[in-house]
Amino acid sequence: MMTFLAKMTVKEGREAEFIRLANTLTEKVHANEPDTLAYEFYKLRDKERGYAVYEKFRSEEAEQAHQQTDYFAELAPPLVDCLDGPYVRTYLDPME
């Protein structure tokens, strides 16, 4: 299992574009990736233009397969271009 939360800040004036791209990517992931157990974007309450994506994959291979899809190759670059700085992943492990 591979689970993480990636936090990011969106450039001023690019939020609508970011949300559109994130929603499109989320729809495609849900429709095509049975080994992606969770994939959801969220708005952060405590940070202006702050967002996060929660991702949970059955395995590291499933995460790699996700990154190799045609729709990820199409949507990820413009989505990342909307960001103000890098995103930061925090990996989450089961308690036991």
C-alpha positions in Angstrom: 0.0 0.0 0.0 1.2 3.5 -0.8 -0.7 6.5 0.7 0.2 10.2 0.8 -1.1 13.7 1.1 0.4 16.3 -1.2 -0.1 19.9 -0.3 0.3 22.8 -2.7 -0.4 26.4 -3.3 -2.0 27.6 -6.5 -0.9 30.8 -8.3 -3.1 33.8 -7.9 -5.6 33.9 -10.7 -5.2 30.3 -11.7 -7.6 28.6 -9.2 -10.4 28.0 -11.7 -8.1 26.4 -14.1 -6.5 24.3 -11.4 -9.9 23.1 -10.1 -11.0 22.2 -13.7 -7.9 20.2 -14.3 -8.0 18.5 -10.9 -11.6 17.5 -11.3 -11.0 16.1 -14.8 -8.0 14.1 -13.6 -10.0 12.8 -10.6 -12.8 11.6 -12.9 -10.4 9.8 -15.2 -8.6 8.1 -12.2 -11.9 7.0 -10.7 -13.1 5.6 -14.0 -9.9 3.8 -15.1 -7.7 2.8 -12.1 -9.1 0.0 -9.9 -5.8 -0.2 -8.0 -6.1 3.5 -7.0 -8.1 3.2 -3.8 -8.5 6.9 -3.1 -7.8 10.0 -5.2 -9.4 13.3 -4.0 -8.4 16.9 -4.1 -9.3 19.2 -1.2 -9.2 22.9 -0.4 -7.1 23.7 2.7 -9.0 25.8 5.2 -5.9 27.4 6.8 -4.0 28.5 3.7 -5.0 31.0 1.0 -5.0 29.3 -2.4 -3.9 26.1 -0.6 -5.0 22.7 -1.8 -4.1 19.0 -1.2 -4.6 15.7 -2.9 -5.0 12.5 -0.9 -3.8 9.5 -2.9 -3.9 5.8 -1.9 -2.7 3.0 -4.1 -2.8 -0.7 -3.7 1.0 -0.8 -4.3 3.9 1.3 -5.5 3.4 -0.3 -9.0 -0.2 1.0 -9.0 1.1 4.6 -8.3 3.7 4.2 -11.1 1.0 2.9 -13.5 -1.2 6.0 -12.6 1.7 8.3 -13.6 2.1 6.5 -16.9 -1.5 6.9 -18.2 -2.2 9.1 -21.2 -4.5 11.3 -19.3 -1.9 11.9 -16.5 0.6 12.9 -19.2 -1.9 15.3 -20.7 -3.3 16.9 -17.5 -0.4 16.8 -15.0 1.9 19.4 -16.7 -0.7 22.2 -17.0 -1.9 21.3 -13.4 1.6 21.7 -12.1 2.0 24.9 -14.0 -0.8 26.3 -11.9 1.2 25.8 -8.8 3.0 28.5 -6.9 6.1 26.6 -5.9 6.5 22.8 -5.5 4.0 20.5 -3.9 5.1 18.6 -0.8 4.2 15.0 -0.2 3.7 13.6 3.3 3.7 9.8 3.2 1.2 8.0 5.5 1.9 4.5 6.9 -0.5 2.3 8.8 -0.2 2.4 12.6 0.5 -1.3 12.8 
